Amino acid sequence: QQISDLAAAESRQMSVKLTDTLAQALDTMSRYDLEDLAVTDEDGRVVNDLRLSEVLAFALKVYGRANGIDE
């Protein structure tokens, strides 16, 4: 069997570039109801992934610092 046999026809991996902004990544996640995105370099190679849970944890940390809340 091939992966294409197992993957849903409408399924596709969305990605963002290393140079894209966090806002662009969140917009893509929201638009396509995704919880993670592949992150690609300038040659289109996957170099990492970005997970919604990581973005939320980062946002909470930044919010806490800005409001004097200890971790």
N, C-alpha and C positions, 0 to 999 in steps of 0.2 A: 504494500500500500504506500501511497505517496501522501505527503502532507495535504496536498490539494484535495485529496479524497476525504480528508477528515475536517478540513476547515469549511466553515459556512461560506457560501458564495458571496454573501454581502459583507463578510468579515474582511477587514483590512487594518493593517497597522498604521496608525498615524504617527507622525514624527514632527519634531521641531529641531531647528539648527542650534548649535552652540551659541550663535550670535543673536538668536531671537530673544525677545524680552519675556519676563515672567508673565506679563499681561497677555502676550500673544499665546503663550503656552496655556494659560488658564482659559482663554477664549476658545482655543481648540478643544480643550477638555470639556468645557461647557457645551459647546456646539454639538459635539459628537457623543456626549454622555460617557466620557472616558475617565478612568481612574489612574491611568498611566500612559506615558508617551515615550517612544524611543527618542533619544537625543543623538543627532548625527553631526559629524564633522563637515568641513568644507567639501570633502569628496563624497559625501553621502553615506559614509560608513557609520554604523551604529557604534557609539562610544560609551553610552550610558543609558539610563532610563530616568524619567522624572515621574514620581508618584504623587498623587494628590495628597496623600497623608503626609508626605515630606513637606510639601508646600504649606499645608495647614500648620504643622508643627513649627516651621520657620516663622510663619506669620504670627503665631501666638507668642513666640519668643521675642520677636521684634516689638509687638504690642506691649508685652510685659515690661521690657526695658524702657520703652517710651513713657510708660505710666508708673514707673517705680515699683513694679511688682517683682518680687524675688521668685526665682524658679524653685 
